Amino acid sequence: MNIRPLHDKVLAKRIDMPNTTKGGIIIPDTATEKPQEGEVVAVGTGRILEDGKVVPLEVKKGDKILFSKYGGNEIFIEGQEYLILEESDILAVVK
């Protein structure tokens, strides 16, 4: 895959959550919400200010992130689901 997001965009892949409880009960896909945690796959060059300066993004490839529930656009590349998010949709970096 050779994709680079533009400007202040980030390409992320959702991290799958387990579909069973600690007690071993299987939760069906229809009853689960999509996870709000992901891993950064690629980042853009940065946000462009009005005066033309470029501010680099705070996240980098490989960072684990938390993002807003309805943020970003879902896309499918080579059968895999990814999200294209703006940096402002990212809530936190998980360490």
Backbone hydrogen bonds, N-H to C=O, Kabsch-Sander energy under -0.5 kcal/mol:
donor,donor_aa,acceptor,acceptor_aa,energy
9,K,6,L,-1.8
10,V,85,L,-2.9
11,L,42,A,-2.8
12,A,10,V,-0.6
12,A,83,L,-2.8
13,K,39,E,-2.5
15,I,37,E,-2.7
16,D,14,R,-0.6
21,T,25,I,-2.4
24,G,21,T,-1.7
27,I,19,N,-3.5
31,A,28,P,-1.5
32,T,28,P,-0.5
32,T,29,D,-0.9
38,G,65,I,-2.4
39,E,13,K,-2.5
40,V,63,D,-2.7
41,V,11,L,-3.4
42,A,11,L,-1.7
44,G,9,K,-2.0
46,G,7,H,-1.7
47,R,55,V,-2.1
49,L,47,R,-0.6
49,L,53,K,-3.1
52,G,49,L,-1.9
55,V,47,R,-3.2
55,V,53,K,-0.5
62,G,40,V,-2.5
63,D,60,K,-2.0
64,K,94,V,-0.6
65,I,38,G,-2.9
66,L,92,A,-2.5
67,F,36,Q,-2.3
68,S,89,D,-2.2
71,G,68,S,-1.3
73,N,84,I,-1.8
75,I,82,Y,-2.6
77,I,80,Q,-2.5
80,Q,77,I,-2.1
82,Y,75,I,-3.0
83,L,12,A,-3.0
84,I,73,N,-2.1
85,L,10,V,-2.9
85,L,83,L,-0.6
87,E,8,D,-1.8
89,D,86,E,-1.7
90,I,87,E,-1.2
91,L,66,L,-2.6
92,A,66,L,-1.5
94,V,64,K,-3.1
